[in-house]
């Protein structure tokens, strides 16, 4: 299988889905993304990314039941797949190695 790389926003979306303490669906993911990043993000950007991640195999989704508070519309709930979990673990390992490779005091030389 050809390895598919994640962009920064895709990585953050996957992390938000993974960290969601309840069922992860569009509005919850969108609100958490904005809170965690401090960025203004459109709902359409979130949905496009969720569907793209699902197409790539990093997420799966199921439709929930209709709810009265949504006017009878159903919610789509997203969960990480095994590929999504492995990808996030790989990304974390690479980032950890890079952070460990930074020489002690390097940032002081740059900012000092």
MODELLER restraints for C-alpha pairs under 7 A, 6 or more apart:
rsr = mdl.restraints
at = mdl.atoms
rsr.add(forms.Gaussian(group=physical.xy_distance, feature=features.Distance(at['CA:10:A'], at['CA:49:A']), mean=6.47, stdev=0.5))
rsr.add(forms.Gaussian(group=physical.xy_distance, feature=features.Distance(at['CA:16:A'], at['CA:29:A']), mean=6.48, stdev=0.5))
rsr.add(forms.Gaussian(group=physical.xy_distance, feature=features.Distance(at['CA:16:A'], at['CA:32:A']), mean=6.89, stdev=0.5))
rsr.add(forms.Gaussian(group=physical.xy_distance, feature=features.Distance(at['CA:16:A'], at['CA:33:A']), mean=6.70, stdev=0.5))
rsr.add(forms.Gaussian(group=physical.xy_distance, feature=features.Distance(at['CA:17:A'], at['CA:24:A']), mean=5.90, stdev=0.5))
rsr.add(forms.Gaussian(group=physical.xy_distance, feature=features.Distance(at['CA:17:A'], at['CA:29:A']), mean=6.65, stdev=0.5))
rsr.add(forms.Gaussian(group=physical.xy_distance, feature=features.Distance(at['CA:17:A'], at['CA:79:A']), mean=6.67, stdev=0.5))
rsr.add(forms.Gaussian(group=physical.xy_distance, feature=features.Distance(at['CA:18:A'], at['CA:80:A']), mean=6.66, stdev=0.5))
rsr.add(forms.Gaussian(group=physical.xy_distance, feature=features.Distance(at['CA:23:A'], at['CA:77:A']), mean=6.32, stdev=0.5))
rsr.add(forms.Gaussian(group=physical.xy_distance, feature=features.Distance(at['CA:24:A'], at['CA:77:A']), mean=5.43, stdev=0.5))
rsr.add(forms.Gaussian(group=physical.xy_distance, feature=features.Distance(at['CA:24:A'], at['CA:78:A']), mean=5.48, stdev=0.5))
rsr.add(forms.Gaussian(group=physical.xy_distance, feature=features.Distance(at['CA:25:A'], at['CA:75:A']), mean=6.64, stdev=0.5))
rsr.add(forms.Gaussian(group=physical.xy_distance, feature=features.Distance(at['CA:25:A'], at['CA:76:A']), mean=5.78, stdev=0.5))
rsr.add(forms.Gaussian(group=physical.xy_distance, feature=features.Distance(at['CA:25:A'], at['CA:77:A']), mean=4.66, stdev=0.5))
rsr.add(forms.Gaussian(group=physical.xy_distance, feature=features.Distance(at['CA:25:A'], at['CA:78:A']), mean=5.99, stdev=0.5))
rsr.add(forms.Gaussian(group=physical.xy_distance, feature=features.Distance(at['CA:26:A'], at['CA:47:A']), mean=6.68, stdev=0.5))
rsr.add(forms.Gaussian(group=physical.xy_distance, feature=features.Distance(at['CA:30:A'], at['CA:43:A']), mean=6.32, stdev=0.5))
rsr.add(forms.Gaussian(group=physical.xy_distance, feature=features.Distance(at['CA:30:A'], at['CA:46:A']), mean=6.30, stdev=0.5))
rsr.add(forms.Gaussian(group=physical.xy_distance, feature=features.Distance(at['CA:34:A'], at['CA:40:A']), mean=5.96, stdev=0.5))
rsr.add(forms.Gaussian(group=physical.xy_distance, feature=features.Distance(at['CA:34:A'], at['CA:41:A']), mean=6.32, stdev=0.5))
rsr.add(forms.Gaussian(group=physical.xy_distance, feature=features.Distance(at['CA:53:A'], at['CA:59:A']), mean=5.75, stdev=0.5))
rsr.add(forms.Gaussian(group=physical.xy_distance, feature=features.Distance(at['CA:54:A'], at['CA:60:A']), mean=5.54, stdev=0.5))
rsr.add(forms.Gaussian(group=physical.xy_distance, feature=features.Distance(at['CA:57:A'], at['CA:81:A']), mean=6.96, stdev=0.5))
rsr.add(forms.Gaussian(group=physical.xy_distance, feature=features.Distance(at['CA:57:A'], at['CA:83:A']), mean=6.64, stdev=0.5))
rsr.add(forms.Gaussian(group=physical.xy_distance, feature=features.Distance(at['CA:58:A'], at['CA:80:A']), mean=6.08, stdev=0.5))
rsr.add(forms.Gaussian(group=physical.xy_distance, feature=features.Distance(at['CA:58:A'], at['CA:81:A']), mean=5.42, stdev=0.5))
rsr.add(forms.Gaussian(group=physical.xy_distance, feature=features.Distance(at['CA:58:A'], at['CA:83:A']), mean=5.42, stdev=0.5))
rsr.add(forms.Gaussian(group=physical.xy_distance, feature=features.Distance(at['CA:58:A'], at['CA:84:A']), mean=3.98, stdev=0.5))
rsr.add(forms.Gaussian(group=physical.xy_distance, feature=features.Distance(at['CA:59:A'], at['CA:78:A']), mean=6.41, stdev=0.5))
rsr.add(forms.Gaussian(group=physical.xy_distance, feature=features.Distance(at['CA:59:A'], at['CA:79:A']), mean=5.56, stdev=0.5))
rsr.add(forms.Gaussian(group=physical.xy_distance, feature=features.Distance(at['CA:59:A'], at['CA:80:A']), mean=4.56, stdev=0.5))
rsr.add(forms.Gaussian(group=physical.xy_distance, feature=features.Distance(at['CA:59:A'], at['CA:81:A']), mean=5.17, stdev=0.5))
rsr.add(forms.Gaussian(group=physical.xy_distance, feature=features.Distance(at['CA:59:A'], at['CA:84:A']), mean=6.32, stdev=0.5))
rsr.add(forms.Gaussian(group=physical.xy_distance, feature=features.Distance(at['CA:60:A'], at['CA:78:A']), mean=5.70, stdev=0.5))
rsr.add(forms.Gaussian(group=physical.xy_distance, feature=features.Distance(at['CA:60:A'], at['CA:79:A']), mean=5.49, stdev=0.5))
rsr.add(forms.Gaussian(group=physical.xy_distance, feature=features.Distance(at['CA:60:A'], at['CA:80:A']), mean=6.36, stdev=0.5))
rsr.add(forms.Gaussian(group=physical.xy_distance, feature=features.Distance(at['CA:60:A'], at['CA:81:A']), mean=6.24, stdev=0.5))
rsr.add(forms.Gaussian(group=physical.xy_distance, feature=features.Distance(at['CA:61:A'], at['CA:76:A']), mean=6.28, stdev=0.5))
rsr.add(forms.Gaussian(group=physical.xy_distance, feature=features.Distance(at['CA:61:A'], at['CA:77:A']), mean=5.29, stdev=0.5))
rsr.add(forms.Gaussian(group=physical.xy_distance, feature=features.Distance(at['CA:61:A'], at['CA:78:A']), mean=4.38, stdev=0.5))
rsr.add(forms.Gaussian(group=physical.xy_distance, feature=features.Distance(at['CA:61:A'], at['CA:79:A']), mean=6.25, stdev=0.5))
rsr.add(forms.Gaussian(group=physical.xy_distance, feature=features.Distance(at['CA:62:A'], at['CA:76:A']), mean=5.61, stdev=0.5))
rsr.add(forms.Gaussian(group=physical.xy_distance, feature=features.Distance(at['CA:62:A'], at['CA:77:A']), mean=5.39, stdev=0.5))
rsr.add(forms.Gaussian(group=physical.xy_distance, feature=features.Distance(at['CA:62:A'], at['CA:78:A']), mean=6.82, stdev=0.5))
rsr.add(forms.Gaussian(group=physical.xy_distance, feature=features.Distance(at['CA:63:A'], at['CA:74:A']), mean=6.50, stdev=0.5))
rsr.add(forms.Gaussian(group=physical.xy_distance, feature=features.Distance(at['CA:63:A'], at['CA:75:A']), mean=5.79, stdev=0.5))
rsr.add(forms.Gaussian(group=physical.xy_distance, feature=features.Distance(at['CA:63:A'], at['CA:76:A']), mean=4.43, stdev=0.5))
rsr.add(forms.Gaussian(group=physical.xy_distance, feature=features.Distance(at['CA:63:A'], at['CA:77:A']), mean=6.18, stdev=0.5))
rsr.add(forms.Gaussian(group=physical.xy_distance, feature=features.Distance(at['CA:64:A'], at['CA:74:A']), mean=5.63, stdev=0.5))
rsr.add(forms.Gaussian(group=physical.xy_distance, feature=features.Distance(at['CA:64:A'], at['CA:75:A']), mean=5.21, stdev=0.5))
rsr.add(forms.Gaussian(group=physical.xy_distance, feature=features.Distance(at['CA:64:A'], at['CA:76:A']), mean=5.99, stdev=0.5))
rsr.add(forms.Gaussian(group=physical.xy_distance, feature=features.Distance(at['CA:64:A'], at['CA:77:A']), mean=6.80, stdev=0.5))
rsr.add(forms.Gaussian(group=physical.xy_distance, feature=features.Distance(at['CA:65:A'], at['CA:74:A']), mean=5.39, stdev=0.5))
rsr.add(forms.Gaussian(group=physical.xy_distance, feature=features.Distance(at['CA:66:A'], at['CA:72:A']), mean=4.81, stdev=0.5))
rsr.add(forms.Gaussian(group=physical.xy_distance, feature=features.Distance(at['CA:66:A'], at['CA:73:A']), mean=5.09, stdev=0.5))
rsr.add(forms.Gaussian(group=physical.xy_distance, feature=features.Distance(at['CA:66:A'], at['CA:74:A']), mean=4.31, stdev=0.5))
rsr.add(forms.Gaussian(group=physical.xy_distance, feature=features.Distance(at['CA:67:A'], at['CA:73:A']), mean=6.25, stdev=0.5))
rsr.add(forms.Gaussian(group=physical.xy_distance, feature=features.Distance(at['CA:67:A'], at['CA:74:A']), mean=6.50, stdev=0.5))
